[in-house]
């Protein structure tokens, strides 16, 4: 992968939440790689975030994670900002 776009795409992988901690989440990729992600600061006192992550963990849903920067993506797989969508 020589172009930066292709390399950036390879850094974004599907993962399942396997452990919830007070300050971090542990996610498992399709290749069984474990990625520890620091919980976003903005969610420090956000009970809804924790409930959603717990539900995602129990259902086994796959969510996008940036393995290089070790954070979950905010909007999903799409490059288009959420503001460009109409619901």
C-alpha positions in Angstrom: 0.0 0.0 0.0 1.8 3.0 -1.2 -0.8 5.7 -1.2 -1.7 7.4 2.0 -5.4 6.9 1.4 -5.0 3.1 1.1 -2.8 3.0 4.2 -5.3 5.1 6.2 -8.0 2.7 5.3 -6.0 -0.2 6.5 -5.7 1.4 9.9 -9.5 1.5 10.3 -10.7 -2.0 11.2 -13.8 -3.6 12.6 -13.6 -4.6 16.2 -15.8 -5.9 19.0 -15.8 -4.5 22.5 -14.6 -7.3 24.8 -13.9 -5.4 28.0 -15.1 -2.1 29.6 -12.9 -0.3 32.0 -13.3 3.0 33.9 -10.7 4.7 31.6 -10.3 2.3 28.7 -12.0 -0.2 26.4 -10.5 -3.3 25.0 -11.5 -4.3 21.5 -10.8 -7.4 19.5 -10.3 -7.3 15.7 -11.3 -9.9 13.1 -7.7 -11.2 13.4 -7.9 -11.5 17.2 -5.7 -8.5 17.7 -6.5 -6.7 21.0 -6.5 -3.0 20.9 -6.8 -0.9 24.1 -8.6 2.4 23.5 -8.6 5.2 26.0 -12.1 6.2 26.8 -12.8 9.7 25.3 -12.5 12.4 28.0 -15.9 13.9 26.9 -17.5 10.6 28.2 -15.9 10.6 31.6 -19.3 11.2 33.3 -21.5 10.1 30.5 -23.6 7.1 31.6 -25.3 6.9 28.2 -21.9 6.2 26.5 -21.2 3.4 29.0 -24.6 1.9 28.5 -24.2 2.0 24.7 -20.8 0.4 24.9 -22.1 -2.3 27.3 -25.0 -3.1 24.8 -22.5 -3.2 21.9 -20.3 -5.6 23.9 -23.2 -7.9 24.8 -24.6 -8.0 21.3 -21.2 -8.6 19.7 -21.6 -5.8 17.2 -18.6 -4.8 15.2 -17.6 -1.1 15.4 -14.9 0.8 13.5 -11.7 1.5 15.3 -8.5 3.3 14.3 -5.8 0.8 15.2 -3.0 3.2 14.6 -4.3 6.1 16.8 -6.2 3.7 19.1 -9.6 5.3 19.1 -13.1 4.4 18.1 -14.6 6.3 15.2 -17.3 8.7 16.0 -19.4 8.4 12.8 -18.9 4.9 11.3 -17.1 3.8 8.2 -18.1 6.7 6.0 -15.8 9.5 5.0 -18.7 11.9 4.6 -19.4 14.0 7.7 -22.7 13.3 9.4 -23.9 16.8 8.7 -24.1 15.9 4.9 -26.7 13.2 5.5 -30.4 13.9 5.6 -32.6 11.7 7.8 
